Amino acid sequence: ELQAKNIIPSGTVKLTAKAVAGAGSYEWQKSNNGVNWIDLPGSIKATTIVAGFTPGARIYFRCRAVLRIGSRDWSQAVSLIVT
Protein backbone atom coordinates (compact mmCIF):
# COMPACT_ATOMS: atom_id res chain seq x y z
CA GLU A 1 0.00 0.00 0.00
CA LEU A 2 2.87 2.40 0.82
CA GLN A 3 6.24 2.44 -0.94
CA ALA A 4 9.38 4.35 0.01
CA LYS A 5 12.18 4.86 -2.51
CA ASN A 6 15.54 6.64 -2.37
CA ILE A 7 15.94 9.32 -5.02
CA ILE A 8 18.57 11.89 -5.93
CA PRO A 9 19.88 13.98 -4.20
CA SER A 10 21.24 11.90 -1.33
CA GLY A 11 19.04 11.94 1.78
CA THR A 12 15.82 12.32 -0.23
CA VAL A 13 12.93 9.84 -0.19
CA LYS A 14 9.87 9.56 -2.43
CA LEU A 15 6.76 8.13 -0.75
CA THR A 16 3.93 6.71 -2.84
CA ALA A 17 0.65 5.43 -1.42
CA LYS A 18 -2.24 3.72 -3.14
CA ALA A 19 -4.70 6.46 -4.12
CA VAL A 20 -8.03 6.36 -2.27
CA ALA A 21 -11.21 7.37 -4.10
CA GLY A 22 -12.71 10.48 -2.55
CA ALA A 23 -9.57 11.45 -0.62
CA GLY A 24 -9.12 15.19 -0.30
CA SER A 25 -5.60 14.91 1.07
CA TYR A 26 -3.01 12.58 2.54
CA GLU A 27 -1.19 12.76 5.85
CA TRP A 28 2.37 11.43 6.23
CA GLN A 29 4.51 10.57 9.23
CA LYS A 30 8.10 9.47 9.86
CA SER A 31 9.77 7.67 12.74
CA ASN A 32 13.30 6.69 13.72
CA ASN A 33 12.10 3.64 15.65
CA GLY A 34 8.64 2.72 14.35
CA VAL A 35 7.05 3.75 17.65
CA ASN A 36 7.29 7.54 18.03
CA TRP A 37 5.85 9.33 15.00
CA ILE A 38 6.49 12.84 13.67
CA ASP A 39 4.14 14.57 11.23
CA LEU A 40 5.43 15.44 7.77
CA PRO A 41 3.79 18.00 5.47
CA GLY A 42 0.50 16.77 4.01
CA SER A 43 -0.25 16.54 0.30
CA ILE A 44 -3.25 16.51 -2.00
CA LYS A 45 -1.80 13.65 -4.05
CA ALA A 46 -0.90 10.12 -2.95
CA THR A 47 2.80 10.90 -3.31
CA THR A 48 5.29 13.19 -1.60
CA ILE A 49 9.02 13.84 -1.50
CA VAL A 50 10.83 14.32 1.80
CA ALA A 51 14.44 15.51 2.06
CA GLY A 52 17.07 16.08 4.71
CA PHE A 53 17.66 12.54 5.98
CA THR A 54 21.10 11.31 7.01
CA PRO A 55 22.40 8.63 4.62
CA GLY A 56 22.64 5.27 6.36
CA ALA A 57 19.73 5.97 8.73
CA ARG A 58 16.76 3.59 8.84
CA ILE A 59 13.55 5.63 8.70
CA TYR A 60 9.97 4.36 9.03
CA PHE A 61 7.06 5.94 7.18
CA ARG A 62 3.27 5.67 7.21
CA CYS A 63 0.38 7.54 5.63
CA ARG A 64 -3.38 7.85 5.65
CA ALA A 65 -6.02 9.31 3.40
CA VAL A 66 -8.28 12.09 4.65
CA LEU A 67 -11.86 12.04 3.38
CA ARG A 68 -14.84 14.31 4.07
CA ILE A 69 -16.16 11.78 6.57
CA GLY A 70 -12.82 11.59 8.43
CA SER A 71 -9.40 10.03 8.24
CA ARG A 72 -8.67 6.43 7.30
CA ASP A 73 -6.47 4.27 9.52
CA TRP A 74 -2.72 4.69 9.22
CA SER A 75 -1.08 2.40 6.67
CA GLN A 76 1.25 -0.34 7.73
CA ALA A 77 4.66 1.21 8.31
CA VAL A 78 7.43 0.68 5.79
CA SER A 79 11.12 1.24 6.47
CA LEU A 80 13.99 2.32 4.29
CA ILE A 81 17.73 2.76 4.75
CA VAL A 82 18.42 6.20 3.32
CA THR A 83 21.13 6.52 0.67
N, CA, C and O atoms as a DFTB+ gen file, in Angstrom:
332 C
 N C O
     1  1       0.820      -1.202       0.000
     2  2       0.000       0.000       0.000
     3  2       0.859       1.258       0.000
     4  3       0.530       2.225      -0.688
     5  1       1.959       1.264       0.763
     6  2       2.869       2.404       0.818
     7  2       4.256       1.945       0.378
     8  3       4.737       0.892       0.797
     9  1       4.889       2.747      -0.469
    10  2       6.240       2.443      -0.935
    11  2       7.143       3.627      -0.640
    12  3       6.741       4.781      -0.788
    13  1       8.368       3.333      -0.222
    14  2       9.384       4.352       0.012
    15  2      10.579       4.033      -0.873
    16  3      11.018       2.885      -0.951
    17  1      11.103       5.062      -1.541
    18  2      12.182       4.858      -2.507
    19  2      13.198       5.989      -2.387
    20  3      12.830       7.161      -2.326
    21  1      14.483       5.627      -2.353
    22  2      15.536       6.639      -2.366
    23  2      15.600       7.286      -3.747
    24  3      15.509       6.608      -4.771
    25  1      15.758       8.604      -3.757
    26  2      15.935       9.323      -5.019
    27  2      17.102      10.304      -4.855
    28  3      17.620      10.497      -3.755
    29  1      17.494      10.903      -5.949
    30  2      18.569      11.894      -5.932
    31  2      17.947      13.254      -5.634
    32  3      16.876      13.543      -6.169
    33  1      18.557      14.105      -4.810
    34  2      19.876      13.976      -4.203
    35  2      19.869      13.079      -2.967
    36  3      18.812      12.701      -2.461
    37  1      21.062      12.747      -2.495
    38  2      21.236      11.897      -1.327
    39  2      20.431      12.442      -0.153
    40  3      20.356      13.654       0.048
    41  1      19.829      11.535       0.623
    42  2      19.038      11.943       1.784
    43  2      17.601      12.294       1.459
    44  3      16.881      12.834       2.300
    45  1      17.175      11.986       0.225
    46  2      15.821      12.323      -0.229
    47  2      15.040      11.047      -0.510
    48  3      15.558      10.108      -1.113
    49  1      13.782      11.025      -0.064
    50  2      12.930       9.843      -0.195
    51  2      11.617      10.233      -0.859
    52  3      11.017      11.258      -0.537
    53  1      11.181       9.385      -1.799
    54  2       9.867       9.564      -2.426
    55  2       8.914       8.531      -1.827
    56  3       9.203       7.334      -1.827
    57  1       7.780       9.004      -1.319
    58  2       6.757       8.133      -0.745
    59  2       5.566       8.086      -1.679
    60  3       5.092       9.125      -2.138
    61  1       5.077       6.889      -1.963
    62  2       3.933       6.707      -2.844
    63  2       2.942       5.762      -2.180
    64  3       3.282       4.631      -1.833
    65  1       1.715       6.239      -2.009
    66  2       0.646       5.433      -1.421
    67  2      -0.352       5.071      -2.503
    68  3      -0.391       5.696      -3.563
    69  1      -1.156       4.060      -2.228
    70  2      -2.238       3.722      -3.138
    71  2      -3.302       4.813      -3.016
    72  3      -3.753       5.122      -1.913
    73  1      -3.700       5.391      -4.143
    74  2      -4.705       6.456      -4.120
    75  2      -6.038       5.909      -3.613
    76  3      -6.423       4.781      -3.921
    77  1      -6.731       6.734      -2.829
    78  2      -8.025       6.358      -2.267
    79  2      -9.097       7.237      -2.902
    80  3      -8.996       8.464      -2.872
    81  1     -10.123       6.611      -3.476
    82  2     -11.211       7.370      -4.103
    83  2     -11.868       8.277      -3.068
    84  3     -12.197       7.836      -1.967
    85  1     -12.053       9.529      -3.422
    86  2     -12.711      10.483      -2.546
    87  2     -11.791      11.161      -1.547
    88  3     -12.242      11.999      -0.766
    89  1     -10.516      10.817      -1.555
    90  2      -9.575      11.446      -0.621
    91  2      -9.335      12.894      -1.025
    92  3      -9.090      13.198      -2.193
    93  1      -9.408      13.775      -0.044
    94  2      -9.122      15.192      -0.296
    95  2      -7.661      15.510      -0.070
    96  3      -7.118      16.450      -0.650
    97  1      -7.021      14.709       0.788
    98  2      -5.603      14.909       1.068
    99  2      -5.028      13.649       1.713
   100  3      -5.739      12.688       2.006
   101  1      -3.729      13.692       1.918
   102  2      -3.009      12.579       2.535
   103  2      -2.124      13.131       3.636
   104  3      -1.510      14.187       3.485
   105  1      -2.065      12.406       4.747
   106  2      -1.187      12.755       5.852
   107  2      -0.033      11.757       5.886
   108  3      -0.213      10.573       5.601
   109  1       1.159      12.252       6.239
   110  2       2.366      11.434       6.229
   111  2       3.070      11.587       7.561
   112  3       3.033      12.655       8.173
   113  1       3.712      10.517       8.011
   114  2       4.510      10.572       9.231
   115  2       5.805       9.793       9.046
   116  3       5.898       8.889       8.216
   117  1       6.813      10.175       9.851
   118  2       8.099       9.466       9.858
   119  2       8.438       9.091      11.293
   120  3       7.913       9.668      12.246
   121  1       9.328       8.111      11.426
   122  2       9.771       7.666      12.735
   123  2      11.185       7.099      12.623
   124  3      11.553       6.508      11.608
   125  1      11.965       7.289      13.677
   126  2      13.298       6.695      13.715
   127  2      13.279       5.291      14.298
   128  3      14.243       4.539      14.153
   129  1      12.156       4.928      14.974
   130  2      12.102       3.642      15.654
   131  2      10.819       2.847      15.404
   132  3      10.674       1.737      15.914
   133  1       9.894       3.398      14.630
   134  2       8.641       2.716      14.348
   135  2       7.617       2.820      15.469
   136  3       6.552       2.207      15.403
   137  1       7.943       3.601      16.502
   138  2       7.047       3.754      17.655
   139  2       6.607       5.201      17.833
   140  3       5.416       5.487      17.954
   141  1       7.572       6.109      17.847
   142  2       7.290       7.536      18.034
   143  2       7.243       8.225      16.676
   144  3       8.230       8.234      15.941
   145  1       6.082       8.806      16.345
   146  2       5.846       9.331      15.002
   147  2       5.867      10.851      14.986
   148  3       5.421      11.508      15.926
   149  1       6.401      11.397      13.887
   150  2       6.490      12.842      13.669
   151  2       5.759      13.161      12.370
   152  3       5.982      12.513      11.348
   153  1       4.887      14.164      12.417
   154  2       4.141      14.568      11.227
   155  2       5.061      15.169      10.176
   156  3       5.988      15.916      10.490
   157  1       4.790      14.830       8.931
   158  2       5.425      15.439       7.767
   159  2       4.372      16.311       7.084
   160  3       3.183      16.170       7.373
   161  1       4.782      17.207       6.185
   162  2       3.786      18.005       5.469
   163  2       2.793      17.121       4.705
   164  3       3.182      16.122       4.101
   165  1       1.531      17.491       4.738
   166  2       0.500      16.768       4.006
   167  2       0.575      17.069       2.516
   168  3       1.321      17.945       2.079
   169  1      -0.209      16.331       1.752
   170  2      -0.248      16.543       0.296
   171  2      -1.660      16.270      -0.209
   172  3      -2.458      15.613       0.458
   173  1      -1.951      16.786      -1.398
   174  2      -3.253      16.510      -2.000
   175  2      -3.188      15.300      -2.923
   176  3      -4.222      14.787      -3.350
   177  1      -1.986      14.847      -3.229
   178  2      -1.799      13.647      -4.049
   179  2      -1.275      12.515      -3.173
   180  3      -0.832      12.744      -2.048
   181  1      -1.329      11.298      -3.696
   182  2      -0.898      10.115      -2.951
   183  2       0.598       9.893      -3.079
   184  3       1.069       8.756      -3.039
   185  1       1.342      10.979      -3.232
   186  2       2.798      10.904      -3.310
   187  2       3.393      12.170      -2.720
   188  3       2.793      13.243      -2.779
   189  1       4.580      12.029      -2.151
   190  2       5.286      13.190      -1.604
   191  2       6.776      12.900      -1.618
   192  3       7.199      11.745      -1.683
   193  1       7.565      13.961      -1.558
   194  2       9.023      13.838      -1.498
   195  2       9.490      14.524      -0.219
   196  3       9.102      15.654       0.078
   197  1      10.330      13.816       0.529
   198  2      10.833      14.325       1.800
   199  2      12.353      14.297       1.746
   200  3      12.946      13.294       1.348
   201  1      12.984      15.393       2.144
   202  2      14.438      15.505       2.063
   203  2      15.034      15.785       3.440
   204  3      14.318      16.058       4.403
   205  1      16.359      15.710       3.507
   206  2      17.075      16.082       4.711
   207  2      17.442      14.930       5.628
   208  3      17.852      15.160       6.765
   209  1      17.304      13.694       5.162
   210  2      17.656      12.541       5.977
   211  2      19.160      12.270       5.908
   212  3      19.813      12.587       4.914
   213  1      19.692      11.687       6.966
   214  2      21.098      11.311       7.011
   215  2      21.286       9.969       6.305
   216  3      20.660       8.982       6.690
   217  1      22.139       9.915       5.277
   218  2      22.397       8.634       4.619
   219  2      22.850       7.572       5.626
   220  3      23.648       7.849       6.521
   221  1      22.335       6.368       5.465
   222  2      22.639       5.266       6.362
   223  2      21.617       5.073       7.464
   224  3      21.604       4.032       8.121
   225  1      20.756       6.068       7.678
   226  2      19.732       5.970       8.726
   227  2      18.557       5.127       8.242
   228  3      18.171       5.200       7.075
   229  1      17.990       4.325       9.147
   230  2      16.762       3.588       8.838
   231  2      15.602       4.456       9.324
   232  3      15.524       4.810      10.500
   233  1      14.698       4.793       8.392
   234  2      13.549       5.627       8.702
   235  2      12.279       4.846       8.380
   236  3      12.218       4.131       7.379
   237  1      11.279       4.985       9.224
   238  2       9.969       4.358       9.027
   239  2       8.987       5.424       8.567
   240  3       9.063       6.580       8.983
   241  1       8.067       5.020       7.706
   242  2       7.064       5.944       7.181
   243  2       5.683       5.298       7.230
   244  3       5.553       4.076       7.172
   245  1       4.655       6.138       7.338
   246  2       3.273       5.675       7.211
   247  2       2.434       6.831       6.690
   248  3       2.848       7.989       6.748
   249  1       1.253       6.506       6.182
   250  2       0.382       7.545       5.633
   251  2      -1.071       7.151       5.850
   252  3      -1.384       6.012       6.197
   253  1      -1.945       8.121       5.638
   254  2      -3.380       7.850       5.651
   255  2      -4.092       8.872       4.795
   256  3      -3.658      10.016       4.658
   257  1      -5.191       8.432       4.227
   258  2      -6.025       9.305       3.404
   259  2      -7.004      10.049       4.308
   260  3      -7.480       9.515       5.310
   261  1      -7.290      11.286       3.932
   262  2      -8.280      12.092       4.652
   263  2      -9.456      12.331       3.711
   264  3      -9.305      12.892       2.626
   265  1     -10.634      11.888       4.158
   266  2     -11.856      12.044       3.381
   267  2     -12.787      13.020       4.088
   268  3     -12.514      13.429       5.217
   269  1     -13.871      13.392       3.442
   270  2     -14.838      14.306       4.067
   271  2     -15.420      13.732       5.354
   272  3     -15.736      14.473       6.285
   273  1     -15.559      12.419       5.400
   274  2     -16.158      11.781       6.572
   275  2     -15.135      11.493       7.667
   276  3     -15.501      10.982       8.725
   277  1     -13.869      11.808       7.438
   278  2     -12.822      11.588       8.427
   279  2     -11.603      10.918       7.824
   280  3     -11.527      10.682       6.619
   281  1     -10.664      10.623       8.683
   282  2      -9.397      10.026       8.244
   283  2      -9.480       8.504       8.267
   284  3     -10.121       7.915       9.137
   285  1      -8.829       7.891       7.307
   286  2      -8.665       6.434       7.299
   287  2      -7.645       6.053       8.354
   288  3      -6.988       6.922       8.927
   289  1      -7.507       4.758       8.615
   290  2      -6.469       4.275       9.523
   291  2      -5.098       4.488       8.890
   292  3      -4.970       4.566       7.668
   293  1      -4.078       4.579       9.734
   294  2      -2.715       4.687       9.221
   295  2      -2.348       3.413       8.474
   296  3      -2.768       2.320       8.852
   297  1      -1.569       3.558       7.425
   298  2      -1.081       2.403       6.670
   299  2      -0.114       1.611       7.535
   300  3       0.343       2.079       8.578
   301  1       0.181       0.417       7.084
   302  2       1.249      -0.344       7.730
   303  2       2.550       0.406       7.463
   304  3       2.769       0.904       6.359
   305  1       3.400       0.485       8.462
   306  2       4.658       1.206       8.309
   307  2       5.600       0.456       7.373
   308  3       5.632      -0.774       7.346
   309  1       6.361       1.229       6.612
   310  2       7.434       0.679       5.791
   311  2       8.731       1.357       6.223
   312  3       8.721       2.506       6.665
   313  1       9.842       0.642       6.092
   314  2      11.122       1.243       6.467
   315  2      12.067       1.254       5.274
   316  3      11.907       0.506       4.310
   317  1      13.041       2.121       5.380
   318  2      13.990       2.317       4.290
   319  2      15.315       2.761       4.892
   320  3      15.335       3.579       5.812
   321  1      16.416       2.231       4.383
   322  2      17.732       2.761       4.746
   323  2      18.062       3.834       3.728
   324  3      18.165       3.555       2.533
   325  1      18.226       5.044       4.194
   326  2      18.423       6.199       3.318
   327  2      19.807       6.154       2.680
   328  3      20.803       5.855       3.338
   329  1      19.846       6.457       1.384
   330  2      21.132       6.520       0.671
   331  2      21.473       7.962       0.341
   332  3      22.515       8.228      -0.258
